[in-house]
Amino acid sequence: MSTPMEGITGIPMNAGITGIANPIQKIAAPALAGGEEKATGLDEVKDSAFGSVFTSLIQNVRDTDAEFTQAQYLLATGQLDNPAQLNIAAYKNEIAVDLLIQMRNRALDAYNELKNMNV
């Protein structure tokens, strides 16, 4: 029996991919014109208003997903009194994910507009 990470042929799907042990790596900020370097860490981004909005949106998606998973488990084990709670949890999760995606798209659009401005 194949595992979820194997393709139809039984060959792992990521067999040809190398060097992706840690896909998220910190990128150093470029040096400024005066030779000074400004370190921008992840903590500084989280402390900003922009970062805190996205952090709260991501946490909301995680919370609603956990709530949905718990409701699925309770329904499967027969412990859920009101089956409509599963639909409500699923809808909340869908709304949270859609909001996060829309906010990401708006932020990318704003970034692209700023990037393409002529000074």
Secondary structure, 3 states (H helix, E strand, C coil): CCCCCECCCCCECCCCCCCCCCCCCCCCCCCCCCCCCCCCCHHHHHHCHHHHHHHHHHHHHHHHHHHHHHHHHHHHCCCCCCCHHHHHHHHHHHHHHHHHHHHHHHHHHHHHHHHCCCC
